[in-house]
Amino acid sequence: MFDPREKIALFIDGANLYAASKNLGFDIDYRKLLTAFRGRGYLLRAYYYTALLEDQEYSSLRPLIDWLDYNGYNVVTKLAKEYTDLLGRRKIKGNMDIELAVDAMEQAKTVDHMVIFSGDGAFTSLVEALQRRGRKVSVVSTMQTQAPMIADDLRRRADHFIELMTLKAEIERSPNEGPARYGEAVRLDAAL
């Protein structure tokens, strides 16, 4: 699936990966994640996408973002919008799909193998566009949850589907490490 001569780029939909790993019962160690993919080829870039609440001066997500930024990730953020729906419920909109797609298309000039960490079916068109440019695309998500967290079209379109659970041994944060400095921050990501 991976050729050690390939240039690889990771595109991580933060909220989607967080939800998938939580539903599978483990936390991601982002340092181990980088190490795992550095062992599969030449890891050129690793992007992490997340939205931040606009009305908060300090976000509990900030420690995670800062850690990722200082430890080899290109962190892409934008302000989430808060609104009230027709039933009066507070909702948060913080979709990062366009930012991820633009970065992936820009990297298609240099990267051989794109790895997208998301099960969002909206990325099916992106996968097709990258493949038309001769790029290999792997998608990391899970089918092992009560309702699969990957859209069937996305899974079928990808050159390779990587079941997140098969990576657990390589990327799981050890329970004996105690809570990660950014453990609380990641929980906010799930709401977006």
Summary of the structure (lengths in Angstrom):
residues: 192
radius of gyration: 16.3
end to end distance: 31.8
largest distance: 53.5
contacts: 596
relative contact order: 0.22
helix: 41%
strand: 27%
